[in-house]
Amino acid sequence: MTPSSFALAVITDNVATLTKIPGVGKKTAQRLILELKDKIKTGAPFLSAPVFIH
Protein backbone atom coordinates (compact mmCIF):
# COMPACT_ATOMS: atom_id res chain seq x y z
CA MET A 1 0.00 0.00 0.00
CA THR A 2 1.37 3.37 -0.95
CA PRO A 3 1.21 6.37 1.36
CA SER A 4 -1.26 8.09 -0.93
CA SER A 5 -3.60 5.07 -1.01
CA PHE A 6 -3.36 4.81 2.78
CA ALA A 7 -4.21 8.50 3.13
CA LEU A 8 -7.11 8.16 0.71
CA ALA A 9 -8.47 5.18 2.64
CA VAL A 10 -8.30 7.15 5.89
CA ILE A 11 -9.89 10.29 4.44
CA THR A 12 -12.72 8.36 2.79
CA ASP A 13 -13.39 6.15 5.84
CA ASN A 14 -12.55 3.05 3.82
CA VAL A 15 -12.29 0.40 6.51
CA ALA A 16 -12.22 -2.42 3.94
CA THR A 17 -9.02 -1.12 2.34
CA LEU A 18 -7.28 -0.62 5.67
CA THR A 19 -8.15 -4.14 6.85
CA LYS A 20 -6.14 -5.50 3.91
CA ILE A 21 -3.02 -4.43 5.79
CA PRO A 22 -1.66 -7.45 7.67
CA GLY A 23 -2.46 -7.21 11.37
CA VAL A 24 -5.13 -4.52 10.95
CA GLY A 25 -8.65 -5.59 11.78
CA LYS A 26 -11.89 -3.66 11.69
CA LYS A 27 -11.43 -1.99 15.09
CA THR A 28 -7.85 -0.96 14.35
CA ALA A 29 -8.86 0.43 10.96
CA GLN A 30 -11.62 2.47 12.59
CA ARG A 31 -9.19 3.79 15.17
CA LEU A 32 -6.66 4.74 12.48
CA ILE A 33 -9.37 6.68 10.69
CA LEU A 34 -10.50 8.39 13.88
CA GLU A 35 -7.00 9.43 14.92
CA LEU A 36 -5.44 10.28 11.56
CA LYS A 37 -8.23 11.75 9.44
CA ASP A 38 -7.84 15.35 10.61
CA LYS A 39 -4.05 15.15 10.52
CA ILE A 40 -4.00 13.87 6.96
CA LYS A 41 -6.53 16.47 5.80
CA THR A 42 -4.25 19.23 7.09
CA GLY A 43 -1.25 17.84 5.20
CA ALA A 44 0.62 15.92 7.86
CA PRO A 45 4.38 15.92 7.14
CA PHE A 46 4.77 12.18 7.82
CA LEU A 47 3.17 11.43 4.46
CA SER A 48 6.11 12.93 2.59
CA ALA A 49 8.32 9.99 3.53
CA PRO A 50 7.79 6.77 1.55
CA VAL A 51 6.13 4.07 3.59
CA PHE A 52 5.43 0.66 2.14
CA ILE A 53 3.23 -1.86 3.87
CA HIS A 54 3.41 -5.38 2.52
N, C-alpha and C positions, 0 to 999 in steps of 0.2 A: 504494500500500500504506500502510495506516495504521500508526502506531506499535504499536497493540495487536495487529494481525494479524502484524506483524513479530516482536513478542515471542512471540506464540503459536507461530509457525513455529519460532523458535529453541528454545523450551522443549520442543516436541513433536518435535524433530529432523526437521522437515519440509523436507527438501532440495528437493523438487519446488516448493514454494511460493517458497522463496528464489531458486531459479534463474529465476523469472519476472521478477526484477528485472534490468533491462538491465545487462549487463556482469558479472553474477554467474553463474559456472558452477558445476559440481558441487563442485570442490575449494574454491572460495571459500565456497560455502554451508556446506560441512562445517567450514571454518575459523571462519566466523562463529559457528556453533553451538558449537564447541569453546571459543572464547574468550569468548562472551557469555552462555552458558547460566547459569552460576553468578551472574553479575552481575545478570541479569534476574530470576532467582529471588529474589534478596535485595532487589529493589526499587530498581534503579539509578535515580538521579535524572535521567539523560539522557532517560528515557522520558516525563518530564512535559512536555517541549517538543514541540510538533507538528513532525513530520517527514513529508514527503510525497515518495515516490519514484514517479516517473512512468515 
